[in-house]
Amino acid sequence: MPIVTVQVTHEGTTPDRSSVTAEEKAAIIAGVSQVMLDVLSKPLESTYVVIEEVELDNWGWGGLPTAQYRKLLADASRSRDNSTK
C-alpha cells in the first residue's frame, strides 16, 4: 500500500486564487495514482495520496525564502532578456 505525499506551496495557479483548487487536487491524485500503477503495478485502490499545502513563508529554495528566490530568478531572467536586445 503506497502512501505518496505531495507538497505544494499554498498559493493558487492564477493570481485570483490563494490555493490549489479541488479539481487540481483531484488531477494530482489521479495522476500520482496512475504513475504508481504504471511503474510499480500498484492498484489504484491501494494507493493513498496526501496533498500538503505549505505556506509560502515556510518554504525555502536555493538557500532563500521562496519569494526571494523567485524574485532573484525573475531579475536574472529580465537581465538576460535585456542583454539580448
Secondary structure, 3 states (H helix, E strand, C coil): CCEEEEEEECCCCCCCCCCCCHHHHHHHHHHHHHHHHHHHCCCHHHCEEEEEEECHHHCEECCEEHHHHHHHHHHHHHHHHHHCC
